[in-house]
Amino acid sequence: MKNCKIMLAGFGGQGILFAGKVLAYAGLKAEREVSWLPSYGPEMRGGTANCSVVISDKPVGSPIIPHPDVLIAMNRPSLDKFEATLPAGGLIIMDSSLVDREVERTDVKVIKVPAREMALENDLGNLANMVIVGCLVKETGLYTVEELKAGLEKSIPPTKAALLEKNVKAIELGLQYV
């Protein structure tokens, strides 16, 4: 899958916007056309947060994606809100540690990843978002591991450079899970 429209959703504090930024920067590093549209507002204080990422070989006409190819649902309210927006044949990757219901649709592919549990078991704290990103890349072939790591390096500010190694480890967990 070289062209992809991705909706990432969860609650504020899960690193949804950061994960989207990593995917967008990886696209830039891979010399692709990208857009990244974060949702700012009360979501940042614990409500449902989301962002849209478009990766394409052609210029991106609009950052708004009413029908994403992929939904990353990091909590149940996100699955509830966005499940119906995927077209038939779409992909849902959900954190089964926090989503306590099954996907109702039968015309989409579903990957359940216990991302939060995996992050905690591997002493990676709140890096379930990066576990999910690793799963996404493994499943879609959207990027090489090197492109993804380059996107991660660009996304982490210099003041938090010490977190790079943990983020890479979380991505590797996701790559190995699928």
CORKADA-V497358 format. One record per residue. RES is the residue in one letter. PHI is phi as a letter, one per 20 degrees, with the letter a starting at -180 (none if undefined). Layout:
BEGIN
res->RES phi->PHI
res->RES phi->PHI
END
This chain:
BEGIN
res->M phi->none
res->K phi->e
res->N phi->d
res->C phi->b
res->K phi->d
res->I phi->c
res->M phi->d
res->L phi->d
res->A phi->b
res->G phi->a
res->F phi->d
res->G phi->g
res->G phi->o
res->Q phi->e
res->G phi->n
res->I phi->f
res->L phi->f
res->F phi->f
res->A phi->f
res->G phi->f
res->K phi->f
res->V phi->g
res->L phi->f
res->A phi->f
res->Y phi->f
res->A phi->f
res->G phi->f
res->L phi->f
res->K phi->f
res->A phi->e
res->E phi->m
res->R phi->d
res->E phi->e
res->V phi->c
res->S phi->b
res->W phi->c
res->L phi->c
res->P phi->e
res->S phi->d
res->Y phi->d
res->G phi->q
res->P phi->f
res->E phi->g
res->M phi->f
res->R phi->d
res->G phi->o
res->G phi->f
res->T phi->f
res->A phi->d
res->N phi->b
res->C phi->b
res->S phi->d
res->V phi->c
res->V phi->d
res->I phi->c
res->S phi->b
res->D phi->e
res->K phi->d
res->P phi->g
res->V phi->e
res->G phi->f
res->S phi->b
res->P phi->f
res->I phi->e
res->I phi->c
res->P phi->f
res->H phi->c
res->P phi->f
res->D phi->f
res->V phi->c
res->L phi->d
res->I phi->d
res->A phi->d
res->M phi->e
res->N phi->b
res->R phi->f
res->P phi->g
res->S phi->f
res->L phi->f
res->D phi->g
res->K phi->f
res->F phi->d
res->E phi->g
res->A phi->f
res->T phi->e
res->L phi->f
res->P phi->f
res->A phi->g
res->G phi->n
res->G phi->f
res->L phi->c
res->I phi->d
res->I phi->d
res->M phi->c
res->D phi->e
res->S phi->f
res->S phi->f
res->L phi->c
res->V phi->e
res->D phi->d
res->R phi->b
res->E phi->e
res->V phi->f
res->E phi->f
res->R phi->f
res->T phi->d
res->D phi->d
res->V phi->c
res->K phi->e
res->V phi->c
res->I phi->c
res->K phi->e
res->V phi->c
res->P phi->f
res->A phi->f
res->R phi->f
res->E phi->f
res->M phi->f
res->A phi->f
res->L phi->f
res->E phi->f
res->N phi->d
res->D phi->l
res->L phi->d
res->G phi->l
res->N phi->e
res->L phi->e
res->A phi->f
res->N phi->g
res->M phi->f
res->V phi->f
res->I phi->f
res->V phi->f
res->G phi->f
res->C phi->f
res->L phi->g
res->V phi->f
res->K phi->f
res->E phi->f
res->T phi->e
res->G phi->m
res->L phi->g
res->Y phi->c
res->T phi->e
res->V phi->f
res->E phi->f
res->E phi->f
res->L phi->f
res->K phi->f
res->A phi->f
res->G phi->f
res->L phi->f
res->E phi->f
res->K phi->f
res->S phi->e
res->I phi->e
res->P phi->f
res->P phi->g
res->T phi->f
res->K phi->d
res->A phi->g
res->A phi->f
res->L phi->e
res->L phi->g
res->E phi->f
res->K phi->f
res->N phi->f
res->V phi->f
res->K phi->f
res->A phi->f
res->I phi->f
res->E phi->f
res->L phi->g
res->G phi->f
res->L phi->f
res->Q phi->e
res->Y phi->f
res->V phi->f
END
